[in-house]
């Protein structure tokens, strides 16, 4: 009798599992179909030779992406075939960021993106990112919102959740700038009162960047700059940029790496500047391979 009850119980369990399975499969299949459409649009957005067509593809991509993300529990779908869009998740799985760019014919860029929050009920909560780069007069000093964003394409998120009054996230980003120069940025993101905010003065010791709300590097577009996080030493490591001649100081479109490295080390929730880092293994430019549109 006990065996019959056990078998019946197991049968009911697996039947219940089967009843729930088609819905999950259906969502997954829908997201796969959306991913195929997004892949086509993202390729066109980067590679079409006509500027209006690149923007048209980006607008269609935004609509398709939002529709896709409305699928219940879409946060768990990786969209890993979208090579032209950067998708980065925080280590605590609180959110993820989609970010991408459209290149203009004059060599400048416009950035697009959104923050998707991870909701327990599987519903959609987004913070659309609106590029305000051309409007911000002093971007290093500005604290901005998601609708006044200093646009970039992010490739790393570093979570700072302990020893701080407000948990925050460090975003490392690539920011193509003009036909002459490229930028990379160290951005700060935090959530407060139901809003996404960018910029926080958490940098110490650097004469050029102490007290700034974000750090912006600018250098020759033909050069490659290393900027990445080394978790073993809890340090953001980056190339020291310098002009080819001291007389050209301030002409950032001519700056490039001088084969030395500086860093920002996490100390009690803040980032302390460390000049002339001694590294056992020299960094590589793998982050450039991920973000440089010339290499996509």
Secondary structure, DSSP 4 states (H G I P E B T S, - for coil): -HHHHHHHHHHHHHHHHHHHHHHHHHHHHHHHHHHHHHHHHHHHHHH-SSHHHHHHHHHHHHHHHHHHHTSTTGGG---TT-TTSEEEE-TTSSEEEEEEEEE-TTS-EEEEEEEEE--TT----EEEEEB-TTT-S-TTT--EEGGGB---EEEEEEEE-SSSSS-EEEEEEEEE-SSSEEEEEEEEEEEETTEEEE----EES-TTTTT-SSEEEEEETTS---EEEEGGGTEEEEEEEE-SSGGGTT-GGG-EEEEEEEEEEEETTEEEEE-S---SS----HHHHHH-GGG-
